[in-house]
Structure formats: C-alpha cells, structure tokens
Amino acid sequence: MPNILFAAGDKRWQQYKDTLPLAFDAVGLTDCDLRRDHAPQDTDYIVYAPSEGGLSDFTPYTKTKAVLCLWAGVEDIVTNTTLTQPLTRMVDTGLSEGMVEWVTGQILRHHLGLDAQIINPDHKWQAIAPPLARNRTVAILGLGALGAACGAALAALNFNVTGWSRSQKSLPGITCHSGEDGLQEVLNTAEILVLLMPLTTATENLINARTLAEMPKGAVIINPGRGPLIDDNALIAALDSGHIAHATLDVFRQEPLPQGHPFWAHPKVTVTPHIASETRPETASQVIAKNIRRSEQGEPLMHLVDRSTGY
C-alpha cells in the first residue's frame, strides 16, 4: 500500500481530497493511503505545492520514491538542497488547454485591434480592418508542452508562427529556432511576442533593453510565463518611447503585484492576476495517479525535472 503525503494548503486539500482517490482507483491503485499527516519514514510519495503546507526539509523522507509537484514551474523548489528524491513537474491537458485559450484570446485581441473598438469614448467610426492572420507573425519563446500547444493552435488559425527554445526542435506549423542567432532572428520579426519559458538563470531578464530594441517598432508582448523573464524598467522605457505598443502581463516578480507598481497605471500595460492557466484538480490528479502507478510498476516517471537545467 503506497502511502501518499499531500503537502499543500487547506484550500488545495479540499480540491484534491476527493479527485485524487478517484484517479488512483481509475488506474488500479485502490489501496493508496492519501493523508496530510504521514510520518516521514512512512511516506512513499509526496504530492507537493511549493510555498504551501510548510514542508521545506525533505531530509527525513528517506523512503520517499518521488516528489510530484502540482505546478508546471519548479523554480521555487528545484534549488532546495534537501530535496534529493526524484522530482516531477505538472504537465497535464487541463493546464495546456487553459493556457491555449488565454494566449489565443489575448493574441486575437491585439491582432484584431479590439481595444480601439471597445474603448472608444468619442464614438469615432474607425473602419480599419486588421491584416489576415497569415500576414501576422507571432513568436513564442519557449517550446515546451505549453509553448508547443499554443503554437499549434495559432498555426491552425493561420498565423505565421515562429518559435525559439534552448535546444533545436521541429514542430508542425512552427518555424523553430535555437541559439543566440536564432533568438535574434525570432525577435526581429515578432509582431506579437509570447513568453512561455521556464525561469532559470539563463532566462531571467532575457527581455531587456537590448532584446526589446531588436523587436519591430509597434510590437506587442504577452507574458503568461514567469515575471522575471522581463526587465521591468526596460519594458517601461520601451513602452514610453513607443517602440513597444503594448504589454499584456499575467505574471510578475512579486505577486500580488504591489499597488504602487508602475504597471498598474501605465496606459500601455494590461495586468491580469496570474490567471492565464491553472492546475485543474481533475486532470492533475490523473497525471499524478498515472505517474505513481508507473513508479509502482517499475516504469520511468513522466515529466522528471532535470536539476541541471532547472526544469
């Protein structure tokens, strides 16, 4: 009987205490013992939400076979030196679907120029048709599960989709690049730029004064990835100069975004409260159950985190 410790907050427990047992039953793990109070020496697996539940020292969990993170991003836990057990991150259909819907909606908003039509206090008749999607280049930095899913959806709408990742990839409908030269090539043509990279030492402040200057004048930036991917001051300067037309930001260096932060009042910034995509208990529970079943049957874990890359 695998003992599973649910290490997360009270609200999260209420969301998962029924869905996880159902998912365990569905994959044949009918004898799982899911609790919030297993002793470290009795814990086989930990379902973990970083910053919730109070667990930060994994040293006593000598029997634990894996720590299964509920989030796609693991930057808050991957540097924990006490966590020597295998660590997995969340990759599930609900997370991908939510991100695709949010990103597609924001891109269509900017592509169609909907703000000028909806926010029109002078009631001006502005019959300006947008270009077709085939004539608009959308660039995605980060071609993991979420970036690839968003790219596929945008390509299906006939956008000209380019993408960049640390290692070279080949994805249908996306012109893929990698390396420093590839990044510059992608930025040079990015009329709408979407940031979906993990946060690592290599990606922090990747969008800075230099890389912003490489983008076309009038470009739009959409960030549902991680706040520190952007140098805030450099972005504000690019917006003030008119080089960047607008930034729609869902993630920030400090969350909630402080009331006095310049992003709140900036006329060229849209702030959304980290809602681009959320881990859905139903689909996330299925991923966790499948991963534990694989482990119990001696199969490799899915979505293992590479500690050297940070994701």
N, C-alpha and C positions, 0 to 999 in steps of 0.2 A: 504494500500500500504506500504510494508516494505521498509524503507529507508536503503540502504546499503552503508557504507563508505568504500572505497577502500584505505587503509592506507599502501601504498608501494611506491617505487620509480617510476620514469618516465618510465624506461625500462620495469618494471613489468606491469605498466598500459597498455602499448602498447601491451603486450602479452595477457592481460586478458579483455580488454575493449570490445572485440567482443565475446570471448568464454564464458564469464560469462552470458551475456544476453541470448545467445543461450541455455545454460544449464538451466537457470531459466525458459525459455519458455518450455523446454522439460519436466519439472516436474510440469507444470501448474502455475508457478509463473510469469505470464505475466505482472503483474503490479509492479514489483520490480523497485525501483529507485536507480540505481547504479551511484554513483558520488564519486569524490575525495574531495568534499567541503561541505558535510552535516554538519550543526551545531551540536554540541554535544547533545543538548537537543532534536534534531530531529532524531538521529541515532538509528536504531533498531538493526543493526548488523554491525560488523567491520570485514572485510577481511584484515588480518594483516600479514605483513612481518617484523619481528623484525629487527631492525637496519636500516630500510628503512622508508621513509615517514615522519620522525620527530615526530611520536606520541610516547610519553612515559608516559604521565599522563592521566590515564583513569578516574580520579575522576569526570570530568564534564559529563561523559556519563551515566547519571542516568537512562535513558530509555533503554539502550542497553541490549539486551537479551543474546547475546553471542559474543565472540571474536573468530574468526575462523582463526587459524594460517595456513599459507601456507607451513610451514616446518614440517617435522616429529619430529625434535628436538626442544624442547621448553625451554632449559636451560637458554637462554638469556632473557626469559620473565616471567617464572614461579615464580621468586622471586620478581617480581615487586609488591610492596605492594598496589599500587593504582589500580591494576587490580583485582577487586572483582567479576567481571562478570564471568559466565561460560566460560571456555577456552577449545577449541578443538585443536587437532593436526592433521596434514595431514597424512592420511592413504589411499592410492589410488593405483590402479592397475598399473599405469604408473611408479610410484616410485618403486613398488615391482619388476616389470619386468626389469627395468633398473638395479637395484641392483643385481638381479639374474644373469643377463647377465655379468656384470662386475666381480662379485665374481667367477662365474663359469669359466670365461675366465682366471682369474689370477690363480685359483687353477689348471686348466689344464696346464697352462704354467709351474708351478713348479712341478706338478706331472709328466709330460712328460719330464721334463728337457730340455725344448725348448731353454733356454738361451745358454746352452753349444753348441747346434747345430747351432743356428743362429749367435751367436757371436763367431766365430771360425777363428780368423785371421791367424792361422798357417795351416788352411785347413787340420786338422787331421781327419782321418777316425775313428770315435768313435762309433762303432756299439754296443751300450749298450742299451738294451731295458728296459723301465721302468716296474715296477710291474703293475699288473692289479689294477683297482680301488678298487676291493673288498679287496685287501691287503693293502690299504692305509687308515689310519684313519684321517679324517678331523673333527676338533672340532669347534663348533660355540658357542661363549659366547654371550648370548642374544637371546632369542627365542620368540621375539615379531613377528609382522607381517613380517618384513624383514628377520629376522633370520629363521623363520619357512619356508618362501618361498624358501630361499637359501638352507636350509636343505633338503627340498623335492626334489629340482632339483638335488642336489648332490646324494641323495639316489637313484634317478631314473637312475643315471649314475653308480650305484652300488658301490659308495664309502661307507666305513664304517663310518657313521656319528654319532658323539656324540654331545651333547649339554648341556649347563648349563644356568639356569635362577634363578632369585631370589626366585621365588616360583616354586614348582614342576609342571611339565607339562607332558602331554602324547601326542606325535606327531608321526604319522605313519612314519616308516623308520628312526627315530632318537632315539638313546638311551639317554634319558633325565635324567639329574641330577640337584640337587639344594643343597644349603647349603655349608658350608666350606669344608666338607669332599667330597662332590660331585665335587666341583671346583678342588680340588687336583686330584681326580680320572680322571677328564677330561683332565687336563693339563699333567698328567703323560703319556698319550697315544697320545697326539696331535702332529702328524707329520706335519700337516698344521693347524694353528690356525687362525680363522676368528673372528674379534671383531665387534659385532653389538649391543653392549649395549648402553643404554642411558647414558648420562653424569650426574651423581649425586655425592653427597659427598661420597657415598658408593663405587662408581665405579672409581672415579678419582685415577690414578696411580695403578689400580688393577694389571696391568702388570708391575712388579717391579723386583728388583734383586731376591727376594725370589721366586716369582711365575715363573720367567724365568728359575730359576735353577731347578724347578720341571718338566720342559718340556724335552722331549728326545733330546739328542745331535743331531744337524743337522736339527732341526725343522725349519719351515718357519712360519712367522707371516704376516697376511694380515689385514690391518686396514682401512675399509671404514666407520667406526662408528664415533668416536669422538677422536680428537687428544690427549686430556688429559687423556684418558684411559691408556696411556703408559707413564712411566717414561723415558724420552728421554735418559738421561745419563745411566740408567741401561740397556736400549736396546743397545746402542752403545757399552758398555762394553761387553755385551753378544755376539754381532756380532764380536768384535775384538778378543775375546777369542776363537771363533769358535763354541761356544755352540749353538748359533742360526745361521743358514746358510744364511738366507736372510730375509729381511723385505720389504714388498710392502705396502707403506703408501699413503693414499689418503687424510687424514685429519691431522691437526697439531694444536698445541697450539696457534700459531699465523699464520694467513693466510692473504695474501700470505706468504708462507714460506720465511723468510729473506734470502737474497743471501748468507750471511756468515754462515748459519746454517750447521753443520757437515753432516746432511743427504744428502745434495746436492752432495757432493764429495765422500761419502762413497761407496766403491765398492760393498758392500752387501746390499745397500738400493736402492729401486726403488721409486721415487717420482712421483705421479700423482696429478694434480691440482684440487682436490675436484670435481672429475667428475664421481665418482662411480655411483651415481644416482642423478637425478634432478627432481624436481617437474615439471610435464608436464602440461601446462595450460589446455589442453583439458580434461584430466582425472581429474585433480584437481578441475576444475570448476564444473564437475559433482558431486563430493563429496560435495563441498560447497553448491550447489543448493539443493541436497538431504537433507543435514543437516538443511538448513533454512526451507525447506518445512516441515520437521518433526517438527521443533520447532513451526512453524505457526499452525500446526495441533494438537499441544499439546502432541507430542510424544517425548520421550527422545532423546537428542542429541547423535550422534555417536562420538566415539573417544574422550570422555571427559578426560581432564588431571586431574590426582589425585595429588593435591598440596602436599600431604604428602610424596609421592614417587618421585615427580618431573617429571613424565611422564604419 
